[in-house]
Amino acid sequence: MILVLGATIALCWIVAFAMLFAYLSHNKASIWDDKLKTIATRILLTIPAGKDMVATGPGLQLRDPALAESEQLVFQVWIDRKRLSVRTPGAPGSPLRPDFEDGIATTVIEGRRWRVYSVSDSEGRIYVQVGNLHSVVDAEMQHEALVGLVLSSILLLIVGTLMWFVVRSSLKPVVALEAAMRSRRKFDLTPLTSSTLPRELHPLIASFNHLLEQLSESVEGERRFIGDAAHELRTPLSTLQAHAQIALRATTLADKDVALTKLLLVAQRSTRLSEQLLDLARLNSSANAPQHALANLSDLALLVVRDFDTYALQQERSIQLDIRNNCIILCNIDEMGILLRNLIDNALRYTAKGGRIRVSCGHEAAATQEGGQAAEQRVYVEVADDGPGVPLSERQAIFERFYRVAGTSVHGSGIGLSLVAGISQLHHATIETGDGLEGRGCCIRVVFPSVKAPT
């Protein structure tokens, strides 16, 4: 940053100096032109009126010719454009301006460039020409430019040094913060302190601390998930091992069949638990960027229910459908399949033999908008059963990870409804709970934001 700032200042200085030099060059030339005009006019006014200043020689020199080299200005007085009456040392013997026109002009005499101002009297007899070598003006401008360059360079060096010290001093807290961050250990997500930093960096540190807080919550959630998953898997794995040992020690086919049947049930529960854990892991990994598209929730619900038909018959339960058409939502299809499967699986597990589960999908009107205009209808999916139900005080807790309703004999993982809650949150949907069929059991409704159906 210091190098960029220094380069910017240097570039600005070069541009400013070039513009200043151009301005001074133009201004210096104007000053010399005004000086030539003033001197010529004053010389003309000093010549006595009516005096014949015709010289008999080549022209009167006002000073010693030896001083000519030190002169900056020269002038000539001509009579009738023919005779040189007066001239200064260093002035040529020929006219400085051969055309004798009044005004300023640049001429070349004997290979040298002159800046000349010529003025004549009212009768047009006396001509005064004052000139100065261009080399003298150029040398003076170069000298002034060199002095300005040296002084501005010194000033730039002083300013640059001061800025370097100021910037370095201001960045010391930032350097210290960088060193502290570099020396941190893994998973050290404690917030950064901004008390020693410049005020301009406080919003940046606040945003960074907010990110650290989110990362800390995410890491802590993953730690809890790993710990809970390990705990949940430990029991079925131990049970699998125990039933396998019993089957090996069985001496009769009947005992082996009993042990293998129990082993199969435990294996099925372990498989279901593993699937839910994998679904939960995938949900956490895709929470930042889910791929959503328009889909018909009615078709998805129908497909998932068909997958459960055989299992429901084996468990002696019945699944009823109440599905409306064109229930369009914006969703991730894979995640929506996980949501529907877990809702139906949860209802099947907690419903007794001969029980009923109803899967509904349709539209419901949102709250009336201001001015009496009806809001767009929202899409919902609902799974209701006639099982034992959930106490009112626990209806929110059932959506937490690994939560089980107390007093139930159903073997569950406590993950299914937490998946439903997580997917609903990603889709900006709301969850409503209530009584199930005929005032018994449990009913879970997921309501999705309204979207326009494709035409």
N, C-alpha and C positions, 0 to 999 in steps of 0.2 A: 504493500500500500504506500509506503514511504517513497519507493522508487517511482511509482506511478504519479504520485503527487509532485515529486521533484521534476519529473519529465514534463508534466503539465505546466508547472511554473516556468521552467526553462523555455518551453515552446511559446508560452504567452509573452515572456520577456523578449524573445527574438522578434516576434511579430510586432510588439509594441516599439522596440528599438528601430526596426525598419520603417515603421510608420512615422516615428518621431524624426528620423533622419531625413525622410522625404519631405516632411513638413518644414524642417529647419532649412533644408536646401532651397526650397521655394521661397521661404521667408527671407533668407539671407540674400538671395538674388534681388528680391524686391527692395530690401534695405539699401543695397548698393545702387540700384537704379534711382531711388529717391535721393541718395547722397549725390550722385552725378548731376541730377537735375537741379538740386539746390545750389551746388557749387557753380554750375554753368550760369544759372540765373543771376547769382550774386556778382560773378565776374562781369557779366554784361552790364549790370547796373552800375558798376564802378568805373566804367569807361566814360569819360567826359563827353557830353553831347556836343556835336559840332566840331570836334577835334579830328584832324586828319591824322590817323595813326599809321600812315603808310611808312613802312620800314625801308631803309636803303640797303640793308643787307639781307642775309637769309632769314632773319628773324631774331628778335631780342630774346636771349635766354635769361630767365629771372634768377637762376642760381648756378652754382658751380656744377659743371657736367660730371664731376667726380662723385657727386651725390645722387646721380641718376639711378644707380642700381638700388638705392634704398627707398626710392619713391614708390608709392602705391598708386597715386593719381597723377595724371598729366593733363595738360590742357593746351590748346592752341587758340590764337585769335587771328582770324583771317579777314582781309579786306577785299571786298568785291570778289571773293572766291578765288583770287589769283595770288595775292601777296600775303605771306605769313608775317604777321606783325610781332606777335609775342608767343613764346612757347616755354614750357618748363623743361628742365633736364629730363632726359629719357623719352621725351616726346619725339616721334619721327618727324622728318622734314616734310613728308607728304601729308595730305589731310587725313585725319583719323576717320572721317566719313566723307569719301570723295563726292557723294551726291549732294552734300550740304543740305539735306532735308532735315527739318526740325524733328526732334523726338529721339527715342532710344533705339539703338540698333546694335547688331554684332557684326564686326568687320574683321578681315584677315589682312594684316600688313606684315610683309616680309616673313611669312610663315607663322606669325603669332596672332592669336585670336584676342580681339579687344571688345570690350563693352563700352559703347560710346553714346553720349548724349550731346545733341547739337541744338543750338538755339541762336536765333538771329534777331537783329533789331527791327524796328518797324519799317525802316527804309530798305532793308535787305542788303545793306552794305557790310555790316560787321557780323561776323560769324564766330561764335564761341563753341568750341568742341572740347568736352571733358571726357577722358577715357580712363579705363582701368584694364589691366591684363586679366584675362579669364583665369590664368594660372594662379594669380594672387588670390582671387575669390575662392578658387577650388582648394588652394592650400589652407586658407583660413577655415573653410568649412570642414576639411579633413581634420584639422587640428581640433576644432570644436567637437567633431564627432568622436575623435580619439579620447578626448577628455571625458565626454559623456559616456563613452563605452567603459572606460576604466572606472569612473565613479559608480555607474550603474552595476557593473560587475561586482564591485566591492559591496555595494548595497545588497545585491542578490545573494552574495555569499553569506553576508550577515543574516539576512532574512531566512535563507535556507538552513543555516546552522541553528538558528533559534527555532524554526519549525521542526527540525529533526529532533531537537531536545524536547520540545513540547509534545510532539506525537509519540516519541518513545516513552516519555513520562506518562502520557495518557494511556498507553497500551500496556504498561506494566501490570495492571490488574488482569487484563485479558491474557497476557502471557502466563501469569500465575495460575489463572483458571485453566488454561490449556494444560499446564504441567500437572495440576491436580486431577484433571480428567484422565490424562495419560496414565497416572499412577493408580487409578482406581482398579479394584478387583472386579471379577466377573459378577454380574447381577447386583452390583452396587448401584442402586437407582435412587439414592437419596437426593433430594432437591438441591440445586445449586444456589449459593448465596449471591445476591447482587448488591450488597451494601457497599462494597469497595469498587464497583464498576461505575463507569460514567452513566449518567441518567439516560442517555440516548440508547443504551443497551438493555435497560430494564425490561422493555416489552419483549425483546428477543429472549432474555433469560426466563421471563414468565411463560412464554410459549414453549420453551425447551423443558421447563419444569412440568408443564402440563403434559407434554409428551412422555416424560419420565414417569409421571403418575399413572398414565394409561398403560405404559409398559410394565410398571410394577404390578398393577392390577391384573394384567394379562398373565404375567409370570406366576403370580400368586395363584391365579385361577388354574393354571396348568399344573402347578405343584399339588393343589388340592385334588385336581382330577386324577393325576397319576397315583396319589396316595389312596384315594377312594377306590379307583379302579383296581389297584393291587389288592386292597382289602376285599373287594367284592369278588375278585377272581380266586382269592385264596380258598374260600369256602367251597365252591363247586369243584375246584381241582382236588382238594382234600377228599371230598365226597366221592369223586370219580375214582381216586386211588383206593378208597376204602371198599367200594362196591366191586372194583376189579379184584382186589385181594379176596373178598368173600366168594366171588365167582370161581376163583382159582382153587379155593379150599373146599368148595362144595363137593360132596361125594355122590350126590344123586342128580339126575337130569332136572328134576323138579326144582331143587335148590338152585341149580345153575340158571334155570329159566327165570326164577324170581330175581336173582341177583343181576342177571343181564337186563331184565326189564327195568329195574331201578337204575341200572347203569345207563340205559338208553334215555330215560327221562332226565337224569342229571346232565347227560351229554347234550340233550336238546336245550335245556335251560342255559347251559354254558355257551352253546352256539348262539342262542338268542342274545345273551349278555354280551358276547364278543361282537356281534353285529351292531348292537346299540352303541357300544363303546367306539367302534370304528365310525359309525355315523356321527357320533358326537365329536370325534377328532376331526373328521372331514368338515363338519359344520364350523368348528373353531378356526380351521385353516382357511376356509373360504369366506369368513365373516367380513373381511375387508373389501372384497370385490366380487360379490355374487353376480352371476350372469342371468339377468332377468329377461323374459320375453312374454308376449301375450299368449295365454293358454286358456282353454275351456275347462274350468274346474269340474264341470259335470262329467266330461269324458274321463278325466283323471280319477274321479271318485268311483266311477263305474268300473274302470280297469282294476283298481285296487280291491274293490269288493269282490270281483270275480276271482281274484287270487286267494281270497279267504273262504270261498264257498266250500271247498273240500274240507278244510280244517274245521270250519264251523259245524259241518255235518258230523265229523268225527267226534267233536266235543258236544254234540247234541244241543247246539244253539242255532238260532235262525237269525238271518240278517235281512231286514226289510229296507227297501229303497224308496226314497221320496225326493227325486232329483228333477229339477227344472232345467230347461235348455238354456244355452247361451249365457252361462255364468262365466264371463270373461274376466280374468285377473292378470296382473303383471307379476310373474313369479319365476323362480328357478324350478324347473319341472322335477329334477331329481330331489330337491329339498321338499317340494310339495308332496312327492310320493312318500318320503320318510314321515312327514307330518300325518298323512292319512293312514298309513300303516300302523303307526303308533297309537293313534286314536282308536282305531278298530281293534287292534290287538289288546289294548288296555281294557276295552269294554268286554271283549270275549273272556279275558282272564278273570274279571271280577263279576261275571254273570254266572249264575248257577245253571246246572243242566236243565234244559227245557226253556231257558231264558230267551229273551228277544233283544236284538240290537237294531236300532233304526238309524240309517245314514241318510241325512237330508242335505240338499244343496239347492240354494235359490237366491232370491233377492230380498232385501229389506230396505225400507225407506229410511234415509238419514233424517236428522233433525231438520225441522222447517227453517229455512233461511229467513233473514229479515225481509220485510215487505210482503210476507205471505207466500213467497215462491217456494215450491217444493224442491228440496235438494235432490241430487242424483241418488239413485238407489245403489246400495252396496251389496256385494256378494258375500255369502256366508256358507260355511260347511258346518254341519252339526252331527254329533254322534251321541245318541241317547240309549240308555239300557234300563232294565228293570232289576238290576242287582241290588246289593246292600246299600249303595250310595256312599257319599262322603259327608261327614259332619260339616256344618256350616263354618265352624271355626278352623277347619283344616283345608278348605277349598282353595286357598291361595298357596298353602305350603306344598300341595301335591305337585306343583310345577318346579320345585327345587330338586337339585340333583340328589339321587340316592335317598329320597324321602319315601317312606312307606306309612300308610295309615295304620295306626296302632290297632292291635286286636284282630287283624286279618290273617287268614291261613294261606292266602295265595302267595305262591313263590314268584316274586317279581324283583327286578333289579333297581327300580326307582329311577330309571334313566329315561324311559319313554316319554313321559309328559314334560320333562325338562327339555327334551329335543323339540317337542311341540312349541314350548314357550320360546326357545331360542329362534326357531324358524319363523314364528309369528313376528317376533321383534324385527328380524331382518326384512320382513315384508311389510312392516308398518301396520300389521294387523292387530286387532284387539281380541282378547279371550274373555268369554263370558261363561260362568258356570251356574248350574241350577239343578232342579230336580229332574229325574228321568221320566220314563214312560209311566203314565197313570199315577204320577206323584211319587213314584219310587225310583230307586237307583240314582244315576248321575247323568247329567247332560253337559257336554262341553261344546261350545259354539265358538268358532273362529271367524271373525268378520274382517273382510279385506277392503281396502280403499277402492272406490269406484273408478273404473277406467272406461273409455269409449271402446265399444266393440268394433273390430275391423269391418269395413264395408266391402 
